[in-house]
Amino acid sequence: MAKVFIIGSGGVGKSTVIKRLKERGYTAYDTDDMPGVHRVEDASGTPTSFPEGYIDWGKYRWNWQRPAVEELLASDENVFLGAYPSNWADFIEDFDTVIALTVGPEAHEHRLRTRNAHTYGQGEENIREQLWAQAEELIKFTTAGAIAVVNDQPIDVVVDEILKITHVG
C-alpha cells in the first residue's frame, strides 16, 4: 500500500487536498490537527507552547513526532499525510511518494489572507515570509525527490493528478 506525504508551504492547499481525499474514502490525515503528531519546540528542541502573533521560525520548530507518524503509516491501507513539519527531511524515506503542492503568487496570497482552516500565518509578516519563501521551499522539496503538483486547478483535478502519480486511483 502507498504511503504518501503531501507537503508545501502554508496556504498552498494541503488541508483542502487531504479533506477531499477523505471525502473520497481514502485514509488521509491533516496532521496539523492531530495532537501528539506535532510538537512546537524551541531551537534547542525543548517543547514549548505555540507562540502568539508573528512566529519567527528561526527560533521555533513544528516537528513531527516519529512514534505518532509511524503509527499512522503502519496501516495496511493507502495513507496520505498532509503537513509541513520543520523536520520533514527526516521522514522522506518513510514514504513511497512525496507530493509538493505549489500555487501561483496571487492565488497563494489570496489563500493566506482568506484561509479559515488554520489561523497560522495570517499576520502580515508571516504572509510576506510565506509568499517570499514558497519557491525556495519548492526547490528544497523537489531536490529531495518530491513531485511538484500545481494546485491552481479545481480540487478534484488536483486530487486526480495526485492519485495518478501515486498509482492509488
N, C-alpha and C positions, 0 to 999 in steps of 0.2 A: 504494500500500500504506500502511496505517495505521502511524503511529509513536506509541506510547502510553507516557506517563510515569505510573507508579504511585508516588505519594508519600504520606507520612504519618509521624507521629512513631514512635519506636521502640515496638515491641510491638503495632502495630495489624494486623499480618499481611501486610506486603509480601512477605516471603520465602516465606511459605506460598502466597500467590496466584501468585507467579512460578513456584514449584515445580509447582503444579497446571497452570498454562498450559503449561509444558514437557512435563509428563506427557501433555497433550492434543495435543502435537505442534507447538505454537507456538514461534516464536523469542522467547525470554524470558530476560532476564538479571537476576540479583540482583547489581547492580554492586558491592555491598559486598564480595563475594567475588572480585572481579576485580582483581588487581594492575595498576596503571597507569591504571585508570579513576578512582580516588580518590587523593587525597593529603592527608595531615594537614599543616596549615600553622599557624604561629603567627599572631597577629593582624596582623602586618606582611606576611604572605604567604610567609614563608620556610618551606620544607619542614622538617618535624621528625618525630620518631618518635611513635608513638601513646602518649599518657600512660597511666601506670598508675593504677588506682583511680578516684576521682572525677574527672570531666572537666568543667572549667569552660569551657563553650563561649563565654564572653566572651573567652577567651584563645586558643582554637584554632578552626580551621575544618576541615571534612571536605569538601574541594572536588573536584568532578568536574573532570577534565582534558579540555578541549574536543577535542583531536585524537582521543582514545580514544572519546569519546561519538559524535563524527561518524562514526568508522569503524563503530561498532555500528549506527548509523542508516542507513548507506549501503546496507544490504541491500535487495534487491528483494522482500523478504517483509514481512509484518506484523511489527513489532518491539515488544516490551514491555520497558521498563526499569523496574526497581524500585529505589528508593533515596530517601534524604532528605539530599542534599548541602547543605552550608551555602550554596552558590552556586546553588541550584535556580532562582531567579528569572532568572538569566542564560540559562537553557535553555528556558524556557517556549515561546518561539516556534519551537523546533526540533521540536515535537510537534504532531500533529493533535488529540490529546485528552490531557488531564491528569486522572487519577483520584486523588482524595484519599480514602484509606481512613480511616475513623474507627471507634471502638468505644466502648461504654459504659464508665464508670469502673471498675466491678467486674471486668468481663472484661479491661480494659486492665491493671489491677493484677495480676490472676492471670497474664496472659501475660508481663508483665515479670518476675514472680517465678519463673516456671517455664520460661522460654524456654530452648531448647537450640540454636537455630540460630546465635545470636550470644551472646557474653558481654558485649557492650557494654550498659551501663545497668543492671546488676544490683545495684549498690551502692545502699544506702538513699537517699542524697542524690540520685543520678541518677533513681531511681524516683520520688521525690517531685516532682522537677522535671518529669519527663515527664508524670506524671498532671496536674499543675497546668497545663502548657503546651499540652496537646493541643487544647483548644477554641480557644485563641488562634491556634495554628498552622493549624487548620482554617479559621478566618476568613481568614487571610492567603492560604491556598491557593485558596479559593473566590473571594475578591476578585480574584485573579489569573486567574480563569477555570476553575479545576478543578471537576470534578463530584464531589460527595461521594457515597461509597458506604459504607454501614454494613456492617461486617464482623463482625456478631454472629450471622450465619446460617451454615448449613453451607457449607463452602468451595466446593462445586460450585454452589450458588445464587449466591454472590458472583461467581464466575468467569463464570457465565452472564450475570449482570447487566452485568458489565464488557464482555463480548463483544457484548451487545445495544447498550449505549451507544456502543461504538466502531464498530459496524457490521461487525465482523470475523466473528462467529459465525454 
